[in-house]
């Protein structure tokens, strides 16, 4: 198996793979194998991945037959240790020669500063691809993102699903290997029903065609997805409708089918009286059907299903799907009728019996905390106090309805419908729906003032509560969706233009959480302990949550703000400042109270960096930071004018004194560009100071005074941003 480059094919045949994991698994296998080929120094052409419900596959074009030869240079033992007194080679010399695949006589000599050594120069032949590939493939399979692997049969292999066949072809030859307890061969499998017999592959190049023409399988995920999109679109058009093609549903249906065939089905028009979201959720989430809407935007009593079989009797398949969806819709209609028999507010008291989190209390406790928080945020959002309080009391009530119990994804949405049915004001009903927004990174934001305030309050309460009990996300684990909540808070504040003090509202949220934590702790304690604790409830509550938790929450929110800027969302907004990581860190060091304040500082910093004085002053700030850090002492708070000996330090002191009030006033009014513009005038004095003044003077009083002067200079800039964090 040596010679010219040839195509390589890997296929892992399995039982049906998890549909939502299929695409990521296929992509990960391609990237893992590609990385392995790079490590193995095997050159190649295009790498293509394939993924269907029953297989993961990779085809590599023009894979080199072997890795390139490598020149080897190795230094051996010194001559004194390589030969004995009689000149005979020692065991050290013989072992070195053997490890190099040569004799002692063939080894060279290398003169180095420490003496003369045995030296080997040779060529190591590149490893053959057929010897490298089994290990490279096994490593790529081992590194796939599979949360839980499973055993099957009596073997020891573990994978996401049981493996039934493996194909490994290098050109026309089978690579002898065993992967996941299955010997590699050249036989693939087609569609489970249309082509159940093994299909021989003569070479990697015929893989797709063989599966398509003989196996009833479209192996390429993207092509299969495009076919589904086209067929669903055409099927909807045939009944004078337009299919609602959600990207996530397209991915899932693609991952459920190997030979997709779209069919239109219908249901009774009476179900169109259900809320639009209920119909869509029933069809999409429960049945994986594509809803269909008419020319006026309203839903039609129809759906498009994608079958994984080309039936000779499509009418029977259609009837079967219609028969399945009918009871689903009937259930939804029943829930809709039953839930509206009592007003939403009637469920409020029952929230006290539903646990939100054991250490944080019930949904009723959360409702009370959110209501208090929302009241503080409402003025900035322009929300009416009565509306925000009513919305806060009703916001979680739909969690106790039958509809949301069956369709959890409709929480908030159903609350809005039920509130409107109860005659609640539109502002209140909309706030119930909107307080969950945004549900994802690019999702819509709340529109109403009450919805804005309630959404921020709900998310801040969740952040404060989970952080307070030590539930900060780690790695990929984030069961309470804290990253999404934090990004949601930042997006609402920035894009809705709310200027609220995050530090104050985080403290408010933590105060409510601490009170509930302490109440729950004392209520669970023995009577004597509870009495002791209640006597000092405030002090105990304060000690329950570490003082640094507020800082941790602030930092967590700011990291989501970093993501908001760096992923391009902020850059796309008109007038948004250009950003580098260093600029973000420089502004973050000032601990801005709000994202709007942060953005104002960032814009000012961007303008400042365009000035000719910026480079020198940035370098000076870095120098000041280094000097103060190395001095390892606390500079005096005031500069002693009488200790200013050099003209340059006097001029710098006078220049700073002349600007201090103006800079402070501009900073207080958030005119940060003006503040930095004034500070740019200090460049000549700063340059002269560092050119002419010895800061670390032997006279300790002079040294301390100069350190104090530099600390004040640093503080003037730090009112806007920490320039020492910038490059240069």
C-alpha positions in Angstrom: 0.0 0.0 0.0 2.7 2.5 -0.9 2.9 4.8 -3.9 0.8 7.8 -5.1 -1.8 9.7 -3.1 -5.3 8.3 -3.2 -8.7 9.0 -1.6 -9.5 7.9 1.9 -13.0 7.0 3.2 -14.1 6.5 6.8 -17.6 5.5 7.7 -18.9 4.6 11.1 -22.3 2.9 10.8 -24.5 3.0 13.9 -28.0 2.7 15.2 -30.0 6.0 14.9 -28.0 8.9 16.3 -29.4 11.7 18.5 -30.9 14.1 15.9 -29.8 17.3 17.7 -26.3 16.0 18.1 -25.8 14.7 14.5 -24.6 17.8 12.8 -22.1 18.8 15.6 -20.8 15.2 15.7 -20.2 15.2 12.0 -18.4 18.5 12.0 -16.3 17.5 15.0 -15.3 14.2 13.3 -14.1 16.2 10.2 -12.1 18.7 12.3 -10.7 16.0 14.5 -9.5 13.8 11.6 -8.1 16.8 9.8 -6.1 17.8 12.8 -4.9 14.3 13.1 -3.7 14.2 9.5 -1.8 17.5 10.2 -0.1 15.9 13.2 0.8 12.8 11.2 2.2 15.1 8.4 0.0 13.4 5.8 -0.7 15.9 3.1 -4.2 15.8 1.5 -6.8 17.6 -0.6 -10.4 18.4 0.2 -12.0 16.9 3.3 -15.7 16.3 3.2 -18.0 15.2 6.0 -21.2 13.1 5.8 -23.8 12.6 8.5 -27.1 10.8 8.4 -29.2 9.2 11.2 -27.2 5.9 10.8 -23.7 7.1 9.9 -20.8 9.5 10.3 -18.4 9.6 7.5 -15.4 11.5 6.2 -13.8 11.4 2.7 -10.3 12.8 2.2 -9.2 13.5 -1.4 -5.6 12.8 -2.5 -4.3 11.6 0.8 -0.5 11.0 0.8 0.5 7.4 0.9 3.2 8.1 3.5 4.5 11.0 5.6 7.6 12.7 4.3 11.0 11.5 5.3 12.6 13.4 8.1 16.2 14.4 8.7 17.3 13.3 12.2 20.1 14.9 14.2 20.9 13.5 17.6 23.6 14.3 20.1 24.9 11.2 22.0 27.1 10.8 25.0 30.4 12.6 25.4 33.5 10.8 24.1 34.7 10.3 27.7 31.7 8.3 28.4 31.4 6.7 25.0 34.8 4.9 25.0 36.8 3.2 27.8 40.5 3.6 28.4 41.3 1.1 25.7 39.2 2.9 23.1 36.4 0.3 23.1 32.8 1.6 22.9 31.0 1.5 26.2 27.4 0.4 26.8 26.3 4.0 26.5 27.8 4.3 23.0 26.4 1.0 21.8 22.9 1.8 23.1 23.0 5.2 21.4 24.0 3.7 18.1 21.4 1.0 18.4 18.7 3.6 19.0 19.8 5.4 15.9 19.7 2.2 13.8 23.4 2.3 13.0 26.9 1.3 14.3 29.2 3.1 16.6 31.8 3.3 13.8 29.3 5.2 11.6 28.5 7.9 14.1 30.1 11.3 13.7 31.6 13.7 16.2 30.3 17.0 17.4 32.4 19.7 19.0 30.5 21.9 21.4 31.5 24.2 24.2 31.3 21.5 26.8 33.4 19.0 24.8 33.1 16.4 22.0 30.1 14.2 21.6 29.0 11.3 19.5 26.6 12.6 16.8 24.1 11.0 14.5 22.8 12.5 11.2 20.4 10.4 9.3 17.0 10.1 7.6 13.9 8.6 9.2 11.5 7.3 6.6 8.0 8.6 6.8 5.3 6.4 8.3 2.9 4.8 5.8 -0.6 6.3 5.9 -2.2 2.8 6.4 -0.2 2.4 9.6 -1.0 5.9 10.9 -4.7 6.1 10.0 -6.2 3.6 12.5 -4.7 5.5 15.5 -5.6 8.9 14.0 -9.2 7.8 13.4 -9.5 6.2 16.9 -8.2 9.5 18.5 -10.7 11.6 16.5 -13.6 9.3 17.6 -12.4 9.5 21.2 -12.5 13.3 21.1 -16.0 13.6 19.7 -18.3 15.8 22.0 -20.3 12.9 23.4 -21.6 13.7 26.9 -22.4 10.1 27.7 -21.1 7.1 25.9 -22.8 3.7 26.0 -21.8 0.1 26.0 -23.5 -2.5 23.9 -23.3 -6.3 23.6 -20.4 -8.0 25.3 -17.7 -5.8 23.9 -15.8 -3.0 25.7 -16.3 -0.3 23.1 -18.2 2.8 24.0 -19.8 5.3 21.6 -22.9 7.5 21.3 -24.9 4.6 19.8 -24.0 0.9 19.1 -21.8 0.6 16.0 -22.7 -2.1 13.4 -20.2 -1.5 10.6 -17.0 0.4 9.8 -15.7 1.3 6.4 -12.0 2.3 5.9 -10.8 2.5 2.3 -7.6 3.9 1.0 -8.1 3.9 -2.7 -9.4 0.5 -3.5 -7.8 -1.2 -0.5 -9.3 -1.9 2.9 -7.2 -0.6 5.7 -6.8 -3.5 8.2 -8.1 -2.1 11.5 -10.6 -2.7 14.2 -12.5 0.4 15.5 -15.1 0.3 18.3 -14.9 -3.5 18.3 -15.8 -3.7 14.7 -13.4 -4.8 11.9 -13.2 -2.4 9.0 -14.4 -3.4 5.6 -15.7 -2.0 2.3 -19.4 -2.6 2.8 -21.8 0.2 3.7 -25.5 0.0 4.4 -28.3 1.8 2.6 -31.7 2.8 3.8 -33.1 0.6 6.6 -36.2 -0.3 4.5 -35.5 0.6 0.9 -32.0 -1.1 0.8 -31.4 -3.3 3.8 -28.6 -5.4 2.2 -24.9 -4.5 2.5 -23.5 -2.4 -0.4 -19.9 -2.9 -1.6 -17.8 0.2 -2.2 -15.0 -0.2 -4.8 -13.4 3.1 -3.8 -14.1 6.3 -1.8 -15.0 8.1 -5.0 -18.2 6.1 -5.5 -19.5 6.5 -1.9 -22.1 9.2 -2.4 -23.3 7.9 -5.7 -23.6 4.3 -4.4 -25.7 5.4 -1.4 -27.9 7.7 -3.5 -28.5 5.3 -6.5 -28.5 2.0 -4.7 -29.0 2.8 -1.1 -31.7 5.4 -1.0 -29.5 7.6 1.2 -28.5 11.2 0.7 -25.3 11.2 2.7 -24.4 14.9 2.6 -26.1 16.7 5.4 -26.2 20.1 3.6 -27.6 18.6 0.3 -30.2 16.7 2.2 -31.2 19.8 4.1 -31.5 21.8 0.9 -33.7 19.0 -0.6 -36.0 19.1 2.4 -36.2 22.9 2.1 -37.1 22.7 -1.5 -39.6 19.9 -1.2 -41.4 21.4 1.8 -41.6 24.8 0.0 -43.1 23.1 -3.1 -45.5 21.0 -1.0 -46.8 24.2 0.8 -47.1 26.1 -2.5 -49.1 23.3 -4.0 -51.8 24.0 -1.3 -51.5 27.8 -1.8 -49.5 28.3 1.3 -46.0 29.2 2.6 -44.2 26.8 4.9 -42.7 28.2 8.1 -39.1 26.9 7.8 -37.5 27.3 11.1 -33.7 26.7 10.9 -33.6 24.5 14.0 -36.5 22.3 12.8 -34.8 22.0 9.4 -31.7 20.8 11.1 -33.6 18.3 13.2 -35.7 16.9 10.3 -32.5 16.6 8.3 -31.0 14.6 11.1 -34.0 12.3 11.2 -34.1 11.3 7.6 -31.9 9.7 5.0 -34.3 9.7 2.1 -36.6 12.7 2.7 -40.0 12.9 1.1 -42.3 15.9 1.9 -46.1 15.4 2.1 -48.9 17.9 3.0 -51.4 17.0 5.6 -54.5 18.7 7.1 -56.4 19.2 10.3 -59.8 20.6 11.3 -60.3 24.3 10.9 -61.7 24.5 14.4 -58.2 24.2 15.8 -57.3 27.6 14.1 -59.1 29.2 17.1 -56.1 28.2 19.2 -53.4 30.8 19.7 -50.9 30.8 16.8 -48.0 29.8 19.1 -49.9 26.8 20.4 -50.5 25.5 16.9 -46.9 26.1 15.9 -45.5 24.5 19.0 -47.8 21.4 18.6 -46.8 20.9 15.0 -43.1 21.8 15.3 -42.0 20.6 18.8 -44.2 17.5 19.2 -44.5 16.3 15.6 -41.6 17.9 13.7 -44.1 19.2 11.1 -43.7 22.4 9.2 -46.7 24.8 9.8 -48.2 26.5 6.7 -49.5 30.0 6.5 -51.7 31.7 3.9 -51.2 34.8 1.9 -52.6 37.0 4.7 -50.1 35.6 7.2 -52.6 33.5 9.1 -52.1 29.8 9.7 -53.8 27.4 7.4 -55.3 24.1 8.7 -52.4 22.3 7.1 -48.8 21.1 7.7 -45.9 19.6 5.8 -44.4 16.4 7.2 -41.1 14.9 5.9 -41.1 11.1 5.7 -38.0 9.0 5.8 -39.4 6.7 3.1 -40.8 6.9 -0.4 -44.1 5.2 0.0 -46.1 3.6 -2.8 -49.2 4.7 -0.9 -48.6 8.3 0.1 -52.2 8.9 1.0 -52.0 6.3 3.7 -48.9 8.0 5.1 -50.7 11.3 5.0 -53.7 9.9 6.8 -51.5 8.3 9.4 -49.8 11.7 10.2 -53.2 13.4 10.3 -54.5 10.8 12.7 -51.5 11.3 15.0 -51.7 15.1 15.1 -55.4 15.3 15.7 -55.3 14.2 19.4 -52.4 16.5 20.0 -54.4 19.5 18.8 -57.4 18.3 20.7 -55.4 18.2 23.9 -54.1 21.7 23.3 -57.7 22.9 22.7 -58.8 21.2 26.0 -55.9 22.9 27.9 -56.9 26.3 26.3 -60.5 25.9 27.5 -59.7 24.6 31.0 -57.0 27.1 31.8 -59.3 30.1 31.1 -61.9 28.8 33.6 -60.1 30.6 36.4 -58.2 34.0 36.1 -54.5 34.0 36.1 -54.3 35.8 39.4 -56.1 32.9 41.1 -52.9 30.9 40.7 -50.7 33.5 42.4 -51.0 32.0 45.9 -50.1 28.5 44.6 -46.7 29.8 43.5 -45.6 29.7 47.2 -45.9 25.9 47.0 -43.7 25.5 43.9 -39.9 25.4 44.6 -37.8 27.7 42.5 -34.5 26.5 44.0 -34.4 24.8 47.4 -32.0 27.3 49.0 -33.7 30.3 47.4 -37.3 29.5 48.1 -40.4 29.2 46.0 -41.6 30.8 42.9 -43.7 33.0 45.2 -40.5 34.2 46.9 -39.0 34.9 43.5 -42.1 36.8 42.5 -41.8 39.1 45.6 -38.1 39.7 45.0 -38.6 40.5 41.3 -41.5 42.9 42.2 -39.3 44.8 44.6 -36.5 45.0 42.1 -38.7 46.0 39.2 -40.1 48.9 41.3 -36.6 50.3 41.5 -35.9 49.9 37.8 -39.4 51.2 36.7 -38.6 54.9 36.8 -35.6 54.5 34.4 -37.7 52.5 32.0 -40.7 54.9 32.3 -43.0 52.1 33.6 -46.1 53.0 35.6 -45.8 51.7 39.2 -49.2 50.0 39.2 -48.6 48.2 35.9 -45.2 46.9 36.8 -46.4 45.6 40.1 -49.4 43.8 38.6 -47.2 42.3 35.8 -44.7 41.1 38.4 -47.4 39.4 40.4 -48.8 37.6 37.3 -45.5 36.9 35.5 -45.0 33.3 36.8 -48.6 32.3 37.2 -48.9 30.6 33.8 -46.3 28.1 34.9 -49.1 26.5 36.8 -51.4 26.2 33.8 -52.0 22.9 31.9 -50.9 24.4 28.6 -47.5 25.5 29.9 -47.1 22.2 31.7 -47.5 20.5 28.3 -45.6 23.1 26.3 -43.0 24.7 28.6 -41.6 26.7 25.7 -44.8 28.8 25.8 -44.3 30.2 29.3 -44.9 33.9 29.2 -46.6 33.7 25.9 -49.6 31.9 27.4 -49.5 34.2 30.4 -50.1 37.1 28.0 -53.0 35.4 26.3 -54.6 34.4 29.6 -54.1 37.9 31.0 -55.8 39.5 28.0 -58.7 37.0 28.4 -59.0 38.1 32.0 -59.3 41.8 31.0 -55.8 42.8 32.2 -54.4 46.0 30.6 -52.3 45.4 27.4 -49.2 46.8 29.2 -49.5 44.2 31.9 -50.2 41.3 29.5 -47.3 42.3 27.2 -44.9 42.5 30.1 -45.8 39.0 31.1 -44.8 37.8 27.6 -41.8 40.1 27.4 -40.1 39.4 30.7 -38.5 36.3 29.3 -37.0 38.2 26.4 -34.5 37.9 25.0 -34.6 34.1 25.0 -31.5 33.8 22.8 -28.5 35.9 21.8 -30.2 37.4 18.7 -33.8 37.3 20.0 -36.1 40.3 20.1 -36.1 42.6 23.2 -39.0 43.8 25.2 -41.0 46.7 23.8 -43.1 47.9 26.6 -41.7 49.9 29.6 -43.1 47.4 32.0 -41.7 44.5 30.0 -38.3 46.1 30.0 -38.2 46.7 33.7 -39.6 43.3 34.5 -37.2 41.5 32.2 -34.2 43.2 33.8 -35.5 42.5 37.3 -36.2 38.8 36.7 -32.7 38.2 35.2 -30.9 40.1 37.9 -32.8 38.2 40.6 -31.8 34.9 39.0 -28.1 36.0 38.7 -28.0 37.2 42.3 -29.7 34.1 43.6 -27.6 31.5 41.8 -24.3 33.3 42.5 -25.3 33.7 46.1 -25.5 29.9 46.5 -22.3 29.2 44.6 -23.9 28.3 41.3 -21.6 30.4 39.0 -21.4 28.7 35.6 -18.2 26.6 35.0 -17.1 25.4 31.7 -20.0 24.5 29.4 -22.4 23.9 32.3 -25.0 26.6 32.8 -28.2 24.9 34.0 -29.9 28.2 35.0 -29.0 30.0 31.8 -27.0 32.7 33.6 -24.9 33.6 30.5 -28.0 34.1 28.5 -29.6 36.2 31.3 -26.5 38.4 31.7 -26.3 39.1 28.0 -30.0 39.8 28.0 -29.6 42.4 30.7 -26.8 44.1 28.8 -28.6 44.1 25.5 -31.7 45.6 27.0 -29.8 48.3 28.8 -27.7 49.2 25.8 -30.2 48.9 23.0 -33.1 50.4 24.9 -30.9 53.2 26.3 -31.5 52.6 30.0 -29.0 54.3 32.2 -29.2 52.4 35.5 -26.6 51.8 38.2 -25.7 48.2 38.0 -23.8 48.2 41.2 -26.9 49.5 43.1 -29.3 47.1 41.5 -27.0 44.1 42.0 -26.8 45.1 45.7 -30.6 45.4 45.8 -31.0 42.0 44.2 -28.5 40.4 46.6 -30.3 42.0 49.6 -33.5 40.3 48.7 -31.8 37.0 48.1 -29.9 37.1 51.4 -33.1 37.8 53.3 -34.8 34.7 51.8 -31.7 32.5 52.2 -31.5 33.5 55.9 -35.3 33.0 56.4 -35.1 29.5 54.8 -32.0 28.6 56.8 -33.5 29.6 60.1 -36.9 28.0 59.4 -35.0 24.7 58.7 -32.9 24.9 61.9 -33.9 23.5 65.3 -36.0 25.9 67.5 -33.1 27.0 69.7 -30.8 27.7 66.7 -33.6 29.5 64.9 -34.2 31.8 67.8 -30.6 32.6 68.1 -30.3 33.3 64.3 -33.4 35.4 64.2 -32.0 37.7 66.9 -29.2 38.7 64.5 -30.9 38.1 61.2 -29.4 41.0 59.4 -25.9 40.2 60.4 -26.3 36.5 59.6 -27.8 37.2 56.2 -24.9 39.4 55.4 -22.5 36.7 56.3 -24.4 34.0 54.3 -23.2 35.5 51.0 -19.6 36.6 50.7 -19.1 40.3 50.1 -17.3 39.6 46.8 -20.5 38.1 45.3 -21.6 41.5 44.1 -18.3 42.0 42.4 -18.5 38.6 40.8 -21.9 39.3 39.4 -20.7 42.7 38.1 -17.7 41.0 36.5 -19.9 38.3 35.0 -22.2 40.9 33.5 -19.2 42.8 32.1 -17.8 39.6 30.5 -21.1 39.2 28.6 -20.7 42.8 27.6 -17.3 41.9 26.2 -18.9 39.2 24.2 -21.5 41.6 23.0 -18.9 44.0 21.7 -16.4 41.5 20.3 -18.8 39.3 18.4 -19.7 42.2 16.2 -23.2 42.9 17.6 -22.1 46.3 19.0 -19.8 47.1 16.1 -22.8 46.9 13.8 -24.8 49.5 15.6 -24.5 53.1 14.3 -22.0 55.3 16.1 -20.6 52.4 18.2 -16.9 52.8 19.1 -14.4 50.6 17.5 -13.0 48.2 20.0 -10.0 46.2 20.9 -9.6 43.8 23.9 -7.2 46.2 25.5 -9.6 49.1 25.1 -12.3 47.1 26.8 -10.0 46.2 29.7 -8.9 49.8 30.0 -12.5 51.0 30.4 -13.5 48.1 32.6 -10.8 49.0 35.1 -12.9 52.1 35.9 -15.8 49.9 36.9 -18.5 51.9 35.0 -21.9 51.9 36.7 -23.8 51.1 33.5 -23.3 49.8 30.0 -24.2 53.2 28.6 -21.5 54.8 30.8 -19.2 52.1 29.6 -20.0 52.9 26.0 -19.5 56.6 26.5 -16.0 56.0 28.0 -15.2 53.6 25.1 -16.1 56.2 22.5 -14.1 58.9 24.3 -11.1 56.5 24.5 -11.3 55.8 20.8 -11.3 59.5 20.1 -8.4 60.1 22.5 -6.3 57.3 20.8 -6.5 59.2 17.5 -4.7 62.2 19.0 -1.0 62.7 18.5 -0.4 62.8 22.2 -2.0 59.5 22.9 1.0 57.3 22.3 3.3 59.2 24.6 0.7 59.4 27.4 -0.3 55.8 27.1 3.4 54.8 27.5 3.7 57.2 30.4 0.7 55.6 32.2 2.2 52.1 31.7 5.5 53.4 33.1 3.7 54.9 36.1 1.9 51.7 36.8 5.1 49.8 36.7 6.9 52.3 39.0 4.1 52.3 41.5 3.9 48.5 41.5 7.6 48.0 42.0 7.8 50.7 44.7 5.6 48.4 46.8 4.4 51.2 49.0 1.4 53.4 49.5 2.0 56.9 48.0 1.1 59.9 50.2 -2.5 61.2 49.4 -1.3 64.8 49.0 1.8 66.2 47.2 4.0 68.3 49.5 4.7 71.4 47.4 7.8 72.2 49.4 9.3 68.9 48.4 9.1 69.7 44.7 12.8 70.4 43.8 13.1 70.0 40.1 11.6 72.4 37.6 10.0 69.6 35.6 8.1 68.2 38.6 6.9 71.7 39.5 5.6 72.3 36.0 3.9 68.9 36.0 2.3 69.6 39.4 1.1 73.1 38.2 -0.3 71.7 35.0 -2.2 69.0 36.8 -3.6 71.5 39.4 -4.8 73.7 36.5 -6.7 70.9 34.9 -7.9 68.9 37.9 -11.2 70.8 38.5 -12.1 70.9 34.8 -11.3 67.2 34.3 -13.4 66.3 37.4 -16.3 68.3 36.2 -16.2 66.8 32.7 -15.9 63.3 34.1 -18.9 63.9 36.5 -21.0 65.0 33.5 -19.7 62.0 31.5 -18.0 64.3 29.0 -15.2 61.8 28.8 -13.9 63.0 25.5 -13.5 66.5 26.9 -11.8 65.1 30.0 -9.2 63.1 28.0 -8.8 66.0 25.5 -7.8 68.3 28.4 -5.5 65.6 29.9 -3.8 65.4 26.5 -2.4 68.9 27.2 -0.2 67.3 29.9 2.0 65.6 27.4 4.9 68.1 27.4 5.0 68.3 31.2 4.8 64.5 31.5 7.6 63.9 28.9 9.8 66.5 30.6 9.2 64.9 34.0 10.4 61.5 32.9 13.3 63.0 31.0 14.6 65.1 33.9 13.4 63.7 37.2 14.7 60.7 39.1 11.5 59.3 40.7 13.3 56.6 42.9 15.6 59.2 44.5 17.8 58.1 47.4 16.1 60.7 49.5 13.1 58.8 50.8 11.0 61.9 51.3 11.6 63.1 47.7 10.9 59.6 46.4 7.6 59.3 48.3 6.5 62.8 47.1 7.2 62.0 43.5 5.4 58.7 43.8 2.4 60.6 45.2 2.6 63.0 42.2 2.6 60.1 39.8 -0.3 58.4 41.6 -2.4 61.6 41.3 -1.5 61.8 37.6 -2.6 58.2 37.2 -5.8 59.0 39.0 -6.7 61.8 36.6 -6.7 59.4 33.7 -8.2 56.5 35.7 -11.4 58.6 36.1 -12.1 57.6 32.5 -10.0 54.5 31.8 -6.8 52.8 32.8 -4.4 53.7 30.0 -1.7 51.4 31.3 -3.8 48.4 30.0 -3.4 49.6 26.4 -0.6 48.3 24.1 2.4 50.5 23.4 
